[in-house]
Amino acid sequence: MGYDYAHFNTAEGERQTPTARFNRAVFSGETERVIKLANEREIPVCGRETLTFLSALVSALDPREILEVGTAVGVSATVMLNACANARVTTIEKNEKFYAEALENFKNFGKTQHVTAILGDAAEVLPTITGEYDFIFLDGPKVQYVKYLPVLKRLLRRGGTLLADDVLLFGYVSGEREIPPKRKMLVQHVEEYLNAVLNDKELRTAVINIGNGLAMSVKV
Ligand SMILES: C[S@@+](CC[C@H](N)C(=O)[O-])C[C@H]1O[C@@H](n2cnc3c(N)ncnc32)[C@H](O)[C@@H]1O
């Protein structure tokens, strides 16, 4: 199966953090198989360090209702479901091929009953979602993070956690690497998101130097 989305510019992979060599959790056999297949084809799934943190964090929070923006082929959703046996994941993906493969993967994991996978553009799908979520994993198009924020805040219950991935963006946002001209706009949008969550009185936010950078916001 060919993918249009695969990012072949491997220079823009996961940042090498000082903690990466410790954060190397090994998951169940089926999860590892899907991670390997995704990595081989450069499907943009979370790196090992991010998955390690995500797994530990949701184990601690034990959310019942999880919302994910950006399913890809279902790696992060599966890692969360493995960590929280009672959780239900609603996950949104706009790429049809990724969505189809994610459905297959959820079936192979025996997790179909715990997953509502939605094919569509998150900008259109999110406003139609009702209910309250204990945990939201934001891992879709970075350029849209700040636009999604109001609806994500509405969907997050008080005390719930919104975790946004890639907020240090290969080191461009953290100032570790020079920003290539083609990335300037994206960096600006991610910075807008960080400013919004860091200055929002209803959110308590910390930026975490894990993987490509995470922003963890708790709704108070
Ligand atoms: C970083 S990947 C998600 C990786 C996944 N969370 C994991 O680690 O297994 C981002 C995903 O967002 C999807 N995406 C991009 N724009 C989108 C949009 N507007 N609505 C929904 N999904 C979108 C991409 O197709 C891609 O699969």
PDBQT file of the ligand as one rigid body, heavy atoms in Angstrom, charges set to zero:
ROOT
HETATM    1  C1  LIG A 301       1.615  12.583  13.644  1.00  0.00    +0.000 C 
HETATM    2  S1  LIG A 301       0.395  11.703  12.784  1.00  0.00    +0.000 S 
HETATM    3  C2  LIG A 301      -0.494  10.892  14.070  1.00  0.00    +0.000 C 
HETATM    4  C3  LIG A 301       0.283   9.768  14.696  1.00  0.00    +0.000 C 
HETATM    5  C4  LIG A 301      -0.498   8.937  15.681  1.00  0.00    +0.000 C 
HETATM    6  N1  LIG A 301      -1.053   9.754  16.729  1.00  0.00    +0.000 N 
HETATM    7  C5  LIG A 301       0.403   7.882  16.288  1.00  0.00    +0.000 C 
HETATM    8  O1  LIG A 301       1.384   8.209  16.955  1.00  0.00    +0.000 OA
HETATM    9  O2  LIG A 301       0.135   6.693  16.088  1.00  0.00    +0.000 OA
HETATM   10  C6  LIG A 301      -0.716  12.961  12.313  1.00  0.00    +0.000 C 
HETATM   11  C7  LIG A 301      -1.936  12.433  11.582  1.00  0.00    +0.000 C 
HETATM   12  O3  LIG A 301      -2.882  13.489  11.429  1.00  0.00    +0.000 OA
HETATM   13  C8  LIG A 301      -3.561  13.285  10.209  1.00  0.00    +0.000 C 
HETATM   14  N2  LIG A 301      -4.167  14.550   9.810  1.00  0.00    +0.000 N 
HETATM   15  C9  LIG A 301      -3.576  15.582   9.154  1.00  0.00    +0.000 A 
HETATM   16  N3  LIG A 301      -4.467  16.574   8.976  1.00  0.00    +0.000 NA
HETATM   17  C10 LIG A 301      -5.637  16.154   9.525  1.00  0.00    +0.000 A 
HETATM   18  C11 LIG A 301      -6.911  16.742   9.660  1.00  0.00    +0.000 A 
HETATM   19  N4  LIG A 301      -7.167  17.971   9.182  1.00  0.00    +0.000 N 
HETATM   20  N5  LIG A 301      -7.876  16.060  10.293  1.00  0.00    +0.000 NA
HETATM   21  C12 LIG A 301      -7.623  14.809  10.780  1.00  0.00    +0.000 A 
HETATM   22  N6  LIG A 301      -6.425  14.206  10.678  1.00  0.00    +0.000 NA
HETATM   23  C13 LIG A 301      -5.447  14.866  10.065  1.00  0.00    +0.000 A 
HETATM   24  C14 LIG A 301      -2.469  12.801   9.270  1.00  0.00    +0.000 C 
HETATM   25  O4  LIG A 301      -3.002  12.134   8.159  1.00  0.00    +0.000 OA
HETATM   26  C15 LIG A 301      -1.619  11.925  10.174  1.00  0.00    +0.000 C 
HETATM   27  O5  LIG A 301      -2.000  10.592  10.078  1.00  0.00    +0.000 OA
ENDROOT
TORSDOF 0
